[in-house]
């Protein structure tokens, strides 16, 4: 009997060693594996005479009345209307789901109908719509808008996120070893935590959701221009403050190449071709950046800032350690830094814990540089969803803007992201427009856009511990 127990213990111990070895191997491989070809792209530097700054902004006027002005959706609809050869859209959130007691603009329905109308009027036009499986709660139910688009000849592609690196490795190692093999298990029976008006969700979809992966891009491309945005075509995001840049010229070629890389590992279809036009000279230089290359250029731009340069940042989430450290280093070199942050206290009308911005803002404030200043955007139930940096230099200015928050998931080759870098003379219209945008928000010109940061703007000890644990184990949605 004693020998039998000893043998069982040895078998159990050997089994645990094998399990742990496989588990660790799975984690390391899927955290370090090569990226699919074409991701983490650093595009060509092109010249463009036509770069337009667009903004959606929700604010309280001086009487306290909330007002929302939108330019991005209007521009997207115009792009669709004016396209002749092709339309390629890559959009993270595209649905009408919301909580039952909330009302939002019908953004998803409006764009879906515009695309269907375009396809019906011009059957030969190629329309491709790339999106994320979050819009079907990871295959728990179909999307009515996406289904209608498919029925009308529009190519709808759900991004294959499983080929990407794992952003939540401790969990994803278990998921890859066990749960992924079960696939989708029919109709949902569980409450939909994303929106209570949406259909119910099945268990396997929630298990997939916990991998915390996303095609987070927000891009609209036609043969005439590429729009790089921070905003989703998503009803519950309808009042968020966002920014976008509409750019004409040969950057369209790189935008298509970038999207074609997603197509290749998601679904094998024919893809539109853009014939580059003869180069034009302009003082404005534009460059497409995706995934990890965004971090490279953000960091190099901050580190290149000189004394008396001004760095403006408008951001939903600021948490990346390298960027936080670079900002403190720049402040120590007498670079003026103005940061406008979302307080991270509301998400689609639901309360949040203030993470990560409140502890990160406290860290930056405690660095005690008079030239590093922080303000909170004065949000209601909407978010300050912008992801933009603007650097005023002595000779020229630089903009880096798009879908990427300054977090590990967004900048370290985990999420799919698209940004654009724009460089040129201070006299350029786009530079003046972006400067005016930041100055209006910072100085509350005509409205109560922002609120001052105060040293008491800290999170409770429990939430701060949660923030530290999230940083340690990478189990976070930001």
Secondary structure as UniProt FT lines:
FT   HELIX           2..32
FT   TURN            37..38
FT   STRAND          42..47
FT   STRAND          51..61
FT   TURN            62..63
FT   STRAND          66..69
FT   HELIX           72..82
FT   STRAND          86..91
FT   TURN            100..101
FT   HELIX           107..121
FT   TURN            123..124
FT   STRAND          126..131
FT   HELIX           133..136
FT   TURN            137..140
FT   HELIX           144..151
FT   TURN            152..153
FT   STRAND          155..158
FT   HELIX           161..163
FT   HELIX           169..177
FT   HELIX           179..182
FT   TURN            196..197
FT   HELIX           203..209
FT   TURN            210..211
FT   STRAND          218..222
FT   STRAND          225..229
FT   HELIX           235..237
FT   TURN            238..239
FT   STRAND          241..248
FT   HELIX           251..264
FT   TURN            265..266
FT   STRAND          285..290
FT   HELIX           292..304
FT   TURN            307..308
FT   STRAND          310..315
FT   HELIX           321..332
FT   TURN            333..334
FT   STRAND          336..341
FT   STRAND          346..347
FT   TURN            348..349
FT   STRAND          350..351
FT   TURN            355..356
FT   HELIX           357..366
FT   TURN            370..371
FT   STRAND          372..377
FT   STRAND          387..392
FT   STRAND          396..402
FT   HELIX           408..411
FT   TURN            412..413
FT   STRAND          418..425
FT   TURN            426..427
FT   HELIX           429..443
FT   STRAND          447..448
FT   STRAND          450..452
FT   TURN            455..456
FT   HELIX           461..473
//
